[in-house]
Amino acid sequence: MALRAVITVDIDAVDFIEAAEQQADLLKVIEPLKQEFPGTHLKIIERRSRRAGLGVSSAPQADAPQSGSGPNPS
């Protein structure tokens, strides 16, 4: 069985310099994990903050046509 464990750490940084410092801190923290589990890696991605009142949904809208799904209208 193959499993993947994910640890999420939310970071708020003022700029890229602070983000790089926090990345360095995280790399120090995960070093023991890397010794125990050699496949351990750190991936940092940018989070986009939501604007008030503008929720983003990945679900298709009810009135949006779906290509290739459902019966063909006759």
N, C-alpha and C positions, 0 to 999 in steps of 0.2 A: 504494500500500500504506500503510495506517495502522498505526503501531506505538505502543506506550506503554512507556516505560522507567520502572521502579520502583526507587527507592533506599530501603532499609530501614535505619533507625537506631533501635536500642532505647535508650530513656532510662529511667533509674531516678531518680525524684525523690521527695524526702521529702514535699513538699506542693505545693499549686497555685502558690505563689510561686516555688519552685525550678523547677517545670515551665514557668512563664511565662518565666523567665530563659533556660532552655534553648531554648525556642521562639524567643525573640528572637535567640539565638546562631545557631540554624539558619537563620533568615530572612536573617541577614547572609551566611552561607555560601552560600546558594542564589541570592543576588542576581546574580552573574555568569551563572548558568544562566538566570535570568529575562530578562536582556538578550539572550542568544543564542536562547533558546526562550521566546517570550512566553506560551505556555500553561502554563508551569511554576507549580505551586502546592504549598503545604505542607499536608498533612492529618495531624493528630495524633489518634490514637485511643487509648483506654485498653486496655492489655493486662491480662488477668486471669491471675494466677499459678495454676498447677495445684497442687492439694493432693495430698500424697503418697498414692499408692494409689488415687486417684480419677481415672483417665484419662477424658476425655470424647471420645466418638467420634460423628461425624456419620453414620456408616454405619448402615443399618438393622440391627436384630438379626435373627438367623436365624429365631427363632420369632415375630416380630412380623408380624401380617397386613399385607399390602401391598394397598391399595385400587387397583383397576383394573389389576392386573398379574397375569399368570399365568392358567392355566385355571380356570374356575369349577368348584367341586366339585359332583358330581352324585349 
